[in-house]
């Protein structure tokens, strides 16, 4: 009992226990977390109109908003959620309660419009410019007249209920992020044609990110990777895209085309991305928080405004002047906004200053704003929205040609099978190691600390992965198993040194410990150095194995190895 008290009073063991506690906080396990997590909210949907928002990027899984009740029915799984919303009627009110607040949605009718062969004539109002005499002087004035327009008749029929616009998944039970191999989804590798700069690669990633976000896809990972290490030649550059819960048929059309960006006024195209926009300012001199609309508090929180300058070519400027000259002024802006479309989907509506009415302006100031719960949050949201708009204007069309190199789709059921098999194999490995150690040392008091240290190393590694937001996939699990094997080997070295009898001429415990840690440190440095090339090999697909292995062996040499050395010394000392 005194030895056990000494073990728990040892500084190195206390450090290990504190690290285990911090890892538990980072993982935040909650096996009883019921409901369905909100993964994305579709644009212009019933859910968005009710005030529901999709999760912010980099949010931890346990911080996701979870739906717990729909129309006073408890929701514990995705199947129960879809059952609850499958029998809705058009214009029915839907009450949704989440872990954060309650929402009232209206189920919109799904309308099918059929164009008939019959025609009809209808009156519409049109604003025209006429020449009138005012006090003997002829001036141009705007006048609204009624004209008749002939068009085909249409038949509108309600054929069902439109989707609420909520993408859901089972509520997370921890902060661990499962990779594509374990939760299912699509992995795509795109090769960039030609010799492209790093800035152009980043512009392409921003454009792809914006496009996939517009289409309501969540859990997106887009990262630049290289084809390998090359000394003489420039390595090939790729873009790796991983999207959880999406199929090949859904994703391939979005990334194989370069995209179409348009800006319209009154449904008339003013300019197109790429061919009409010649410059988008991203420097502090002409973009950032608008000094005319600085951050200020309100009853709803904080709000900030942004503005940045863009330049269009002369032909687009003339179209702008022609389209705006007949638009009436409302306050400080024109009655019609400038609406931005990406692949025929509206992404932003911007007001046009009254002073630009009828002018062929080549230099245009784009403005907007965002809100937040604090001044810092409002500022960050505003700058993020500004960067998003700048990306749309600059790279609505992808700036480089992409070639589809590889596309893999993993079903969620197969991912669950992978996870189950990985857990079973890890448990079998631990049992086998424990049995072998007891056979070799024939002392349970030695085998138990080795197994405890190995399990602690696994727990600390996945806790660190949860803290930094690293995905746990099959490659990462393989890296953890490799690190545990290395760790057991290091502990055997420490154990052998500890069991040596302190006979005459035998070195002291400190000298033997230094000898053991010299071997352990050398092994750590060689292992880490040998894993570094895997960060770049295989278009980045082996990065999870390399990073997880390096994290695990680093945790081992800094925390678990010193703690084990202290434990085994106290257990075997005479």
N, C-alpha and C positions, 0 to 999 in steps of 0.2 A: 504493500500500500504506500510505503514511503517512496518507492521508486516511481510509482504512478504520480504521486504528488510532485516529485521532482521534475517529471516529464512535462506536466502541465504548467509548471512554474518556469520552464526554460524559455528564454527570450525567442529563440528560433522557432520553437513550437508555437508560442503565442502569435508570432508573425504569421505562421501558416494558418492558424485558426482564424485570425482576423481577415486574412485574404479569402478564406473559404466563406466567411460571413459576407464580405463585400461581393463575392461572386454570386452568392445567393440573392443578394439585393439586385444585382445587375440582371440576373436571369428572371427574377420575379415569377417563380412558378405559382400557378393557380389552376389546378386540375378541375376545379368546379366552376370555371368561368363559362356560363351558359349564354346562349344567344348567337347572333350572327354579326360579324364585324362588317362595317361599311368600308368597302375598298375603293369605290369611285362613285361620283354623282355625274350623270349625263348632263350636258349643256341643254338649256331651254326645256328641261323636263319638269314634271310635276314636283319632284323632290327639290330641285333647285328653286322653283318658285316658292316653295314652302320654307325656304331658308336653310335647307340641308346643304352641307359642304363636304367635299371629299377630303380625305386625309392629306395633310401636308407631307412633302417629301422628307425623308430621313426620320419620320416619327417612329417611335418604338412600337412594336406590335401590341403591347399591353395598354398603350395610350389610344388605340383606335376606338372610335365611337361604336358601341355595340347596341344593336336593336334587341330589346328584350320582350316587347309586347306589340302586337298589331291588332287593333280593334278589340282590346281587352283580352286577347288570347296570348298566353305565354309562348315565347319562341325560344327553342333550345337547339335547333339545328337548321341547316339550309333547307332541308326538305319541308320542315314545318313552316318556314317563311314563305316558300313558294306555294304551299297549300293555302296559306292565309290570304295571299294576294291573287290567287288564280280565279276566284269566283267574284271579282269585283264587277260592279255595274257602272256604266258611263255616268260621270258627274257625281259618283258616290264619294262621300267624305271618308278618308282613311286616317285613323288616329294611330300614330307610331310613337312609341316610347323608347328612348335610348338611354344609355348610361349617362348621358349629359343633360338631355332635355326632352320635351315632348313636341311633336310636330303634327300639324293638321294638313293633310294633302287632299287634293281633288283628283280622282281618277278621270283623266281626259278621254273622251271618246276617240276611237280609231275610225277615221273617216276615209272612205274610198270615193274619189272624185272621178266620174266617167264623162268624157267629152262626147256629146251627142252629134248627130249629123244635122240637126236643126240649128238655125241661127236666130239671134234676137238682137234688137237694137235698143241700147240703153243710153240715157243721158249721163254725161260726166262733166265735171267742172275743170276748166283748163285756164291757166294764167297766160295771157299773151301781152306783148308790148305793142302799143298803138301810138300813133302820132296825133296829138290833140293841140288845139289852140288855147293857150291860157294867157289872158290879157294881151292878145295880139301876137303872142310868141308861140311857135310850135315847139312842143316838148314831147319826149317819150314818157309815157306813163304805163303802169301795169294795170290790167283790167282782167277780171275773171269772167269768162263767158261759158255758156253751156253748149256743148256739142254732142252730137249723137255718134255712137260707136257701134258697129256691127261685129258681133262675135258669136262663136258657137255656144249653144246652150250646154250646161253641165248638170249632171245628176250627182248629188252628194248623198251617200248612204253610210250610216253608222254600222260598221262590221264587227265591232268589238271594243275592247278597252286598250288604250296605249300603255306601254310599259311605264312604270313609275319613275324609272331612271336611276335605280339604286343597284349597284353591283355589290354582292355580298359574298362572304366566305365564313366558314366556321370560326367562332370566336377563338382567338389565340389563348393558349394555356401557359405561355411563357414569352419572354422577350427574344427567344432564339428565332432567328430567321432561317427558314428552310430554303435551301437552294432548289434550283429547277429539277434536279434529279429526284428530290424527295417530295415535292408538292405538285409536280406536273406543270407543263407549259411548253413554250417554244423557244428554242435557241437558234439564232441566225448569225452567220458570219458573212460580212460583206467586205469585198476587196475594193479599195480605192484605186481607180485607174490613174496612171501617170505619176509623175513626181510631184507630190503635194506637200505643202508646208504644214507645220503643226497647227498654225492658226486656221488654215483651211479645214483641217480635220476637225477642230473644235467647232467651227461654224457648221459643218455637216452634222455633227452630233447634236448641236443646239436645234437645228432644223428638224432632225428626226425626232428629238424629244418633244418639240412643240407639236409636231404632227400627230404623234401617238397620244399625247395628252389631249389634243382636240377631239380625238376619236373615243375618248373615255376609257382608255386602257390604263390599268394600274399595275403596280409592282413591276416597274420597268427599270432595267439596268442597261445602260448604253455606255460602253467604254472603248477607248482606243487601245488596240493591241498591235504587236508586230509579229511578223512571221518567224522570227528567230533572231539569233545573234549573228551579225555579219561584220567582219573587219574591213574587207575590201569594198564591198558593195553596200548600197543603201538597202536596209531590210524592207520587205514589203509591208505596207500598212493596211490594217484591217479595222473594221468596227464590229464589235461583239454586241449583240442585242439579245437580252433575255427577258421574256415576258411571261409571268406566271398566269396560268389559267386561260391562255389564248391558244388557238389552233393555227395550223399552217394556213388554212383557207382564209382566216380572218386577217392575218398579218401580211402575207405575201403581197397583196395588191397595194398596201400602204407604203411599202418600201421599194417596190420595183419601179415606180414612176417618180419623176422628179418633182411633181407637185405643181399647183397653180395658185398664185396669190393675186387677188384683185382688190382694188378699192373702188367703191361705188357711191354715187350720190343720186338719190331718187331712182335707184335700180339701174343707173347708167354707169358704165365703167369709165373711171377717170384715169387710172394708171394701173399697170401690172407689175408685180415684183420681178426684179431681175432686168427686164428690158426697159422700164420707164424710170425706175429709181436709180439714180446715179451715185447717191451718197447718203449714208445714215450716220449721224454724229453719235459717237460713243465716248467722247472725251468729256472731262469735267467742265470745259469751257462752254459747251453748248448742249449739255445734257445733265440731268440730275433733278434734285428737288427744286420745284418752281419757286423762286423768291417771291412771286406775286401771290402764291398760295402755299405758305409754309405750313409745317405741322402745327396743328392746334387741337385742343380738346373740345369735346362735345358731349351731349348726353349719352350717345352711343359708344363713346370711347375716344380714340384719337384718329385723325385723318390727315393725310399729306397729299400734296399734288406734285406731279412731275411734268417735265416738258423736255423735248429734244428736237433738234432740227433735222430735216431731211431735204434733199434736193432732187427734183424730178427734171426730166429733159423738156425742151421747149414744146414739143408736141403735146405732152401730157399737161403742161401748164396751160396751153390754149384750150384743151378740153375742159380743164377745171374752170377757167373763166367763162366759157360758153355755157356750162351746165349750171353755174351759180348765179349768173346775172339776173335770172328771173325768179330766184328763190326769195321769198319775203324774209324780213328780219324779225326775230323775236328776241327782244332784250339785247344782249351783247353777242348773240349767235344767230346763225341762219336757221330757218325752220327745218331744213333737211340736214341730217348728220352725214359724216363721212364714215361709211361702213366698210370694215375690212373682212375679207373672205379668204379662207384657206381651203382649197379643194371644194369650193361651193358651200362651205360651212361658215357661218358668221362667227367670228372670234372677238370682234371689238367694234363698238360704235363710238365715234369721236365727234365732238361739236366743232363747227367751223366758225371762226371769228367773223363778225359782221363786216370788218374792214376788208376782208378778202373777197367780198361779193363782186363777181364780174371781172376780177383781176386775173391775168395770166401769170400767176405766181409760180416761180421755180423753187423758191425757198419757202418751205412750209414748216410751221411749228406744230408738232404733235403733242397733245397734253392729255392728262388723265389723272387718276388718283386711286388710292386704296385706303383702307381703314385697319385698325388694330386695337387690341386691348390696352396697349401702352404706346408711348411715343416711339420707343425703340422698335416695337413690333410693327407699328404703322409705317415707320420709315423703311424697314426691311421689306415689308409687303409691297410698298410703293416702288422701291427700286427693283424688286423682282418683277413686278408687272411691267415696268419700263423696259427692262432687259428682254422680257418676252416679246413685247411689241417691236423692239429694235430687231430682234431675231426674225420675226415675221416679215418685216419690211425688207430686211437685207437678204434673207435666205428663205423666202417663201418657196422658191424652187431650190432643190438641192444644188449646192455650188459645184459639186464634182459628180462624175459618173460613177455609179456603184455597180459592181458585179456580184451576183448572189453566188457565194462559194459553197455554202452548206446550210442546210436547214434541218433541224431535228425537233420532233414533237414527242413529248413524254406524257402519257396519260396520268391523271392523279392516282388511279388505282395502282399503276406500276410504281409510282413514286412511293406510295404507302408500303408496297411490298419490299422495295429497296430499304426503306427505313427499318422495317421489322426485321429483315434479315441482318442488317448491320448491327442492331442492338443484340440480337441472338449471338452473332459471331463475337461481339465484344465480351459478352458474359462468358461464353465458352472459353475464350482466350484467358480471361482472368482466373477462371476455375482451374484451367490447365496449368497456368503459371503457379498458382497457389499450391496445387498438388505436387508439382515438381520441386518447389522450394522446400516443402515439408519433407519430401523424400531425401533431398540433398543434405539439408541441415539437421533434420530429425528434431527440430525444436520449433514448436508452434509459436513460441514467443518471438522468434525471428521472422517467420513467414507472415504473421499478421501485420506488423508495421510496413513490410514491403508492399503488401496488397493495399493497405490503407493509403500509403503514399502514392501508389499508382492511380487509385480511384480519385484521390485529391487532385492529382495532376490533370486528370480528365476534366474534373469539375471546374478547376481554375481556368483551363483552356477554353471551355465553352462559355464560362462567365466572361472572360476577356473578349471572346468573339461577340457575345451579346452586347458588351459595353461599346465596342467600336463599330457595331452594326455589320459584322462580317457574316455572310451566308454559310450555313452548314450544309454541304452537299457530300456526295460520295467521295470526292477527292479530299475534302476536309476530314472526313471520317478516317480515310486511309492515312492521312497525315497524323491524326491523333493516335492511331494504333502504332504507327512507326515510332512516334515519340514515347509512347508507353513502353515499347520494347527496349528502346534506348535507355529509358529511365530505370527499368528493372535491371538492366545490365550494369548501370552505374551503381545501383544500390547493392548489387552482389559484390562489386569491387570494394565498396565501403564496408560491407559485412565481413568480407574476408580479412580486411585489415583490422577490424575491431576484434575478431576472434583470435588473433595471434596472441600467444602468451607473452607477457612482459618478462621474459627471462633475461638473464644477464647478457648484456650486449645487444639486446633488442631495443629498437628505437622507442621513444615515448609515443603516446596516443596522438599528440599534436603532429609529430613528424610523420606518423603513418597516415594521418588524415590529410596532411599536405601532399603526400605521395599519391593518395587516392584521388584528390581533387585536381592534381596535375593531369592525370590520365583523363578524368571527367571533362575538364576544361578543354583539353586538346581535342577530345572527341566532339565536344559541342562546336568548337570553331570549325573543324573539318566538316561536320554535318551541315552547319549553316552555310558554309561556302559552297558546298556541293549542291545545295538546294537553290541558290540564287539564280542560276541559269534557267530553272524551271519557271521563274516568274515571267519569262518572255517566250518560252518554247510552246509549240502547239497552239498558236494564236491565243494564248492566255488561258487555255482550258485547264492547264495544270497549275494555275496560280493558287487555287484553293488548297491544293496539296502542299505546295511550297510554303505559303504563308502560315497555314495552320501548324505545320511541322516546326517551323522556326519559332512560332509563338509558344508551342508546347515545350520544346527543349529549353527555351529561354525561361519560362516559368519554372521548369525543373531545376535548372542550375542556380536560379536566384532564390527560390522559396523552398521547394520540396526536398532537394538534396541536402541542404544544410539542416533542415528539420529532421530528416531521417538519420543523419549522422549523429545528431544530439540524442535522438531516441535510442538508437542501437547502442551507443556508448553507455548510456545510463542503464540499459537492460543487461548488458553483459559484464559490467564492471564488477570486480570482486568485492 
